[in-house]
Amino acid sequence: MNCEIKRQRKDILDILNLAFSEVDPYKTVKGIIKEGKILFDKENIDTSKFDNIYLIGFGKASIKMGKAILDSLNISKAILITNNKKIKINDKIITTYVAGHPIPNQNSIKGTKHILKIIRESRKQDLIILLISGGGSTLLCNPRIGLDALKKTTELLLKTNMEISEINTVRKHLSFVKGGQLLKNVNCEVISLIISDIVNDPIEFIASGPTYPDSTTFNDAKNILIKHDIWKKIPNIVRVTINEGILGLIPETLKKDNPIFNTVHNYIIGNNRSLCLTVEKYAKKKGYETEILSTCLTGEAKNVGKILIEKINEKNETNKLYISGGETTVNVIGKGKGGRNQEMVLGSINSLKDKNIVFASVATDGIDGYSDAAGAIADSYSLKRALQKKFDPNYFLKNNNSYEFFKVLDDLIKTGPTGTNLMDIQIIIC
């Protein structure tokens, strides 16, 4: 590994650290509140006119978002559901539930039922502030089926090469709170502050759209399960529930004509594009010419990684830093360990060898797949180093075992849980 490659690897890690710090959920929320007012582009909401303000949050960023609200506004009561045991708020008015992710657990249900109680008890002159972020689909959980059946179904969904919109369509139709249903019994005005973890920021799919009209149906859910060949693999109670919904025996999720949505205001306050622009800012400060390739990357991770590097190789430019973001998928057929970011980098490794190039891909929540790594970094020397250890990249790809591959090369990126989720980001320097 030459000195230039070493410098570029360090630059990537430095830029990521700076960017993650700037898009921290606490700073994002604190930045839109001034003197008791929540400030948006087209309107301001004066919170002093409400009798009580109730704070409800669920998602990977809920603690940091919640702390910003508590430091800025007079909150009567707060309930936060998180998956992060390490970040805590010491305040008597808060009840915090640490729940399961990516598989829901009993705490997910317990916390959600507490949230529903607060919503039911709200009055016309109150305000509910909802904090929604990635991971909310799992953490906010009040299922129509038993928890064991939901766990098994969730595992099957996550192992299949599904788009997140497809996964969340199924989730909505197995839930009492997703697809706008969280607000069934609301009595007051609601403001939802949303950090998006989905490509193109579709509110109806972020955290499975608990505060937004649902355009999907039970029939859509069934077709998705058939399309991905898991209709017969899911627990029988799931098939029964979806079929009953199709027959009209179970009510649909809430649709756009429901008057309840007249009291709800949904705002996207953070997304992958904002992160990519922040990365670009810090890259320019380090002297790089930059280009944002996309903030909407989707597809099979290993193929996307290869295509990205091949396209950059064709450009034949030097001292340039490329940025992309989005969320790819992995079709898990092996028994290895890893995640979509590690698999993306591993899929590109043969294409890295011909030029001086460094490639990193990172999950912004700090958790890539079922591993303790956020992602991985590789360069033009990585293939050679792997072969010297008799590691065949194709073997590890076939077994979905990217974690072990990069662990041996000491090329895993580990951040620990970051307390946010803005999907994934890739940085490539050539």
C-alpha positions in Angstrom: 0.0 0.0 0.0 1.6 3.3 -1.1 1.6 6.6 0.8 -1.1 8.1 -1.4 -3.5 5.3 -0.8 -2.9 5.5 3.0 -3.6 9.3 2.9 -6.8 8.8 0.9 -8.0 6.1 3.3 -7.4 8.4 6.2 -9.2 11.3 4.4 -12.3 9.2 3.8 -12.5 8.2 7.5 -11.9 11.8 8.6 -14.6 13.2 6.2 -17.1 10.6 7.4 -16.5 11.5 11.1 -16.9 15.2 10.4 -20.1 14.7 8.3 -21.7 12.4 10.8 -21.1 14.9 13.5 -22.7 17.7 11.6 -25.9 15.8 10.6 -26.3 14.5 14.2 -30.0 14.4 15.0 -29.7 16.6 18.1 -28.2 19.4 16.0 -30.7 18.8 13.2 -33.7 19.2 15.5 -32.2 22.0 17.7 -31.6 24.0 14.5 -35.3 24.3 13.7 -36.4 25.5 17.1 -36.1 29.1 18.3 -37.8 30.8 21.2 -40.6 28.3 21.5 -41.3 28.2 17.8 -40.7 25.3 15.4 -39.4 26.8 12.2 -40.1 25.4 8.7 -39.6 26.8 5.2 -43.2 27.8 4.7 -44.5 28.2 8.2 -43.7 28.5 11.9 -45.5 26.8 14.7 -45.7 28.7 18.0 -45.9 26.0 20.7 -46.8 28.5 23.5 -50.5 28.4 22.4 -50.9 24.8 23.5 -52.0 23.6 27.0 -49.8 20.5 27.0 -47.1 19.3 24.6 -46.6 15.5 24.5 -43.4 14.1 22.9 -43.4 10.7 21.3 -40.4 9.3 19.5 -39.5 5.9 17.9 -36.5 5.1 15.8 -32.8 4.9 15.9 -32.6 8.7 16.2 -35.3 9.1 18.8 -33.1 9.7 21.8 -31.0 12.5 20.2 -34.0 14.1 18.6 -35.9 13.9 21.9 -33.1 15.5 23.8 -33.1 18.5 21.5 -36.9 18.9 22.0 -36.6 18.6 25.7 -33.8 21.2 25.8 -35.8 23.6 23.7 -39.5 23.3 24.6 -41.7 22.8 27.7 -42.8 19.2 27.5 -45.5 17.7 29.7 -44.7 14.1 29.1 -42.4 12.1 26.8 -42.2 8.5 25.6 -39.3 7.4 23.4 -38.6 3.9 21.9 -35.0 3.2 20.9 -32.8 0.3 20.1 -29.7 2.0 21.7 -28.9 1.1 25.3 -25.9 3.4 25.5 -27.6 6.8 24.9 -29.9 7.9 27.8 -31.7 11.0 28.9 -32.1 11.6 32.6 -35.4 13.4 33.0 -38.4 12.4 35.2 -41.0 13.2 32.5 -39.5 10.7 30.0 -40.3 7.0 29.8 -37.8 5.2 27.6 -38.2 1.8 26.1 -35.1 -0.1 24.7 -36.7 -2.4 22.1 -35.5 -5.0 19.6 -34.1 -4.2 16.2 -34.2 -5.4 13.4 -36.5 -8.0 15.0 -39.3 -6.6 17.4 -39.6 -7.8 20.9 -42.0 -7.5 23.9 -40.6 -4.0 24.7 -41.5 -2.8 21.2 -45.2 -3.7 22.0 -45.1 -2.4 25.6 -43.7 1.0 24.4 -46.2 1.3 21.6 -49.1 0.6 23.9 -47.9 3.4 26.2 -47.8 5.7 23.2 -51.3 4.8 22.3 -52.5 5.6 25.8 -50.9 9.1 25.6 -52.6 9.7 22.2 -56.0 8.7 23.5 -55.6 11.0 26.5 -54.7 14.1 24.5 -57.2 16.9 24.3 -58.1 19.5 21.6 -55.8 22.2 23.0 -52.8 19.9 23.3 -49.9 19.3 20.8 -48.3 16.0 20.0 -44.8 16.1 18.6 -43.8 12.9 16.9 -40.1 12.1 16.2 -39.8 9.4 13.5 -36.6 7.9 12.2 -35.2 4.8 10.6 -35.9 1.6 12.6 -39.3 2.9 13.5 -41.0 0.0 11.6 -39.6 -2.4 14.2 -39.6 -0.3 17.3 -43.2 0.9 16.9 -45.0 -2.4 17.1 -48.6 -3.4 17.8 -49.2 -6.4 15.7 -52.4 -8.1 14.5 -50.6 -11.4 14.9 -48.6 -13.0 17.7 -45.1 -11.8 18.4 -43.5 -15.1 17.5 -45.3 -15.2 14.1 -44.2 -11.5 13.5 -40.6 -12.3 14.4 -40.5 -15.2 11.9 -42.2 -13.2 9.2 -39.8 -10.3 9.8 -36.8 -12.6 9.5 -38.1 -13.9 6.2 -38.7 -10.5 4.8 -35.2 -9.2 5.7 -33.5 -12.2 4.2 -35.3 -11.7 0.8 -34.1 -9.3 -1.8 -37.0 -7.0 -1.3 -37.2 -3.2 -1.6 -38.0 -1.5 1.7 -41.3 -0.3 0.3 -42.3 -3.9 -0.3 -41.2 -5.0 3.2 -43.1 -2.1 4.8 -46.2 -2.8 2.7 -46.4 -6.2 4.3 -45.6 -4.8 7.8 -48.4 -2.2 7.5 -51.0 -4.9 6.9 -49.9 -6.9 10.0 -50.2 -3.9 12.3 -52.7 -1.8 14.2 -50.4 1.3 14.1 -48.6 1.5 10.8 -50.1 2.9 7.6 -51.6 6.0 9.3 -53.3 3.9 12.0 -51.3 5.4 14.9 -53.5 8.4 14.7 -56.9 6.7 14.8 -57.7 8.0 18.3 -55.8 11.4 18.2 -57.7 14.4 19.6 -55.3 17.2 18.9 -52.8 18.7 16.4 -49.8 16.5 15.5 -46.4 17.5 14.2 -44.2 14.8 12.8 -40.5 15.5 12.5 -39.0 12.9 10.2 -35.5 11.8 9.5 -35.7 9.8 6.3 -34.0 6.5 5.8 -35.6 5.6 2.5 -34.6 6.6 -1.1 -36.6 9.6 -2.3 -38.1 10.2 1.2 -41.6 8.7 0.7 -43.3 9.5 4.0 -45.8 6.6 3.7 -42.9 4.1 3.9 -40.6 5.7 6.4 -41.1 3.7 9.6 -44.1 2.2 7.7 -45.9 5.5 7.6 -47.7 5.6 11.0 -48.8 9.2 10.5 -49.4 9.2 6.7 -52.1 7.9 4.4 -51.4 4.5 3.0 -51.7 3.8 -0.7 -51.1 0.1 -0.4 -53.6 -2.7 0.2 -53.8 -6.2 1.7 -53.9 -7.5 -1.9 -50.5 -5.7 -2.5 -49.1 -7.4 0.5 -50.1 -10.8 -0.7 -48.8 -10.2 -4.2 -45.4 -9.1 -2.7 -45.1 -12.3 -0.7 -46.0 -14.4 -3.7 -43.6 -12.5 -5.9 -40.7 -13.2 -3.6 -41.7 -16.9 -3.1 -42.4 -16.7 0.7 -46.2 -16.8 0.8 -46.1 -20.5 1.7 -43.2 -20.0 4.0 -44.7 -17.4 6.3 -46.7 -18.5 9.4 -50.3 -19.6 8.6 -51.7 -16.8 10.8 -50.1 -14.2 8.4 -51.8 -15.8 5.4 -55.1 -15.9 7.3 -54.8 -12.3 8.3 -54.0 -11.0 4.8 -56.7 -13.1 3.2 -59.3 -11.8 5.7 -58.1 -8.2 4.9 -58.6 -8.9 1.2 -62.2 -10.1 1.9 -62.9 -7.0 4.0 -63.1 -8.8 7.3 -60.3 -6.7 8.7 -60.2 -2.9 8.1 -57.7 -1.5 5.7 -55.0 0.9 6.7 -56.0 4.6 6.7 -56.4 6.2 3.3 -55.9 9.8 2.1 -59.6 10.7 2.4 -59.6 10.1 6.1 -60.3 13.4 7.9 -57.8 12.5 10.7 -55.0 13.6 8.4 -56.2 17.2 8.5 -54.7 17.6 11.9 -51.3 16.1 11.0 -48.3 18.0 9.7 -45.4 15.8 8.4 -42.0 17.4 7.8 -38.8 15.8 6.5 -35.9 17.4 8.5 -33.0 15.2 7.4 -32.2 12.8 4.6 -29.4 11.1 2.6 -29.0 14.1 0.3 -28.3 16.4 3.2 -25.6 14.0 4.4 -24.0 13.7 0.9 -23.9 17.5 0.6 -22.2 17.6 4.0 -19.6 15.0 2.9 -19.0 17.1 -0.2 -18.4 20.2 1.8 -15.7 18.6 3.9 -14.1 16.9 0.9 -13.7 20.2 -0.8 -12.1 21.6 2.4 -9.5 18.9 2.0 -8.8 20.0 -1.6 -10.7 17.4 -3.6 -12.7 18.0 -6.7 -16.0 16.3 -6.0 -19.0 14.8 -7.7 -22.2 13.4 -6.2 -23.1 10.5 -8.4 -26.5 9.6 -6.8 -28.5 9.8 -3.5 -30.9 7.2 -4.7 -28.8 4.0 -5.1 -30.7 0.8 -5.0 -30.2 -2.8 -6.3 -28.2 -5.8 -5.3 -25.3 -4.5 -3.2 -22.5 -6.6 -4.8 -23.5 -5.6 -8.3 -24.0 -1.9 -7.5 -20.5 -1.8 -6.0 -18.9 -3.3 -9.0 -20.8 -1.0 -11.4 -19.9 2.1 -9.4 -16.2 1.4 -9.6 -16.3 0.4 -13.3 -18.0 3.7 -14.2 -15.4 5.6 -12.2 -12.6 3.7 -13.9 -14.0 4.7 -17.3 -13.9 8.4 -16.3 -10.1 8.1 -15.9 -9.8 11.1 -13.5 -7.4 11.5 -10.6 -7.6 13.3 -7.3 -11.3 13.3 -7.4 -13.7 12.3 -4.7 -17.1 10.7 -5.7 -20.0 10.5 -3.3 -23.2 8.4 -3.5 -25.9 7.3 -1.2 -29.0 5.2 -1.0 -29.9 1.7 0.3 -29.1 -1.5 -1.6 -30.3 -5.0 -0.8 -28.7 -8.4 -0.3 -30.2 -11.7 -1.3 -29.1 -13.8 1.6 -28.4 -17.4 0.5 -25.3 -18.2 2.5 -24.7 -18.6 6.2 -22.0 -16.0 6.6 -21.9 -12.7 8.4 -22.0 -9.2 6.9 -24.3 -6.5 5.5 -25.1 -4.6 2.4 -22.2 -2.1 2.7 -19.6 -4.7 3.3 -21.0 -6.8 0.5 -21.0 -3.8 -1.8 -17.3 -3.1 -1.2 -16.4 -6.8 -1.6 -18.4 -7.0 -4.9 -16.1 -4.2 -6.3 -12.8 -5.6 -5.2 -11.8 -7.1 -8.5 -12.5 -3.8 -10.2 -10.3 -1.8 -7.8 -7.1 -3.5 -8.6 -6.2 -1.7 -11.9 -5.9 1.9 -10.6 -5.1 3.8 -7.4 -8.5 3.9 -5.9 -10.1 3.7 -2.4 -13.7 2.8 -1.8 -15.7 2.9 1.4 -19.4 2.1 2.0 -21.0 2.8 5.4 -24.3 2.4 7.1 -25.1 5.7 8.8 -26.7 4.0 11.8 -23.4 2.2 12.5 -24.9 -1.2 12.1 -24.5 -3.0 8.8 -26.7 -6.1 8.6 -26.3 -8.5 11.5 -22.8 -7.3 12.3 -21.0 -4.9 14.7 -19.4 -3.1 11.7 -20.8 0.0 9.9 -19.2 -1.0 6.6 -15.9 -1.6 5.0 -13.1 0.1 3.1 -10.9 -1.3 0.3 -8.4 -0.1 -2.2 -6.3 -1.3 -5.2 -4.1 -3.4 -3.0 -7.0 -5.2 -1.2 -7.3 -8.1 -3.7 -3.6 -8.8 -3.6 -3.6 -8.8 0.2 -6.5 -11.2 0.2 -5.0 -13.6 -2.2 -1.8 -13.7 -0.2 -3.9 -15.0 2.7 -5.6 -17.5 0.2 -8.9 -15.6 0.5 -11.0 -15.9 -2.6 -13.5 -12.9 -2.7 -16.0 -14.9 -4.8 -16.2 -17.6 -2.2 -17.0 -15.1 0.5 -19.5 -13.3 -1.7 -21.4 -16.6 -2.4 -21.6 -17.3 1.3 -22.6 -13.7 2.2 -19.5 -13.7 4.5 -18.1 -10.2 3.7 -17.5 -9.5 7.5 -15.0 -12.3 7.9 -13.2 -11.3 4.7 -12.7 -7.7 5.8 -12.0 -8.6 9.4 -8.9 -10.6 8.3 -7.8 -7.6 6.2 -8.5 -5.3 9.1 -10.7 -3.2 6.8 -13.9 -3.2 8.7 -15.3 0.3 9.6 -16.7 0.3 13.1 -18.4 3.3 14.6 -20.8 1.7 17.0 -24.5 2.8 17.0 -24.6 6.5 15.8 -28.0 7.4 17.0 -29.3 8.2 13.5 -30.1 6.6 10.2 -29.8 8.3 6.8 -29.4 5.1 4.8 -25.9 4.4 3.5 -23.1 6.5 2.0 -20.2 5.6 -0.3 -17.0 7.6 -0.8 -14.6 6.8 -3.6 -11.3 8.5 -4.2 -9.2 8.0 -7.3 
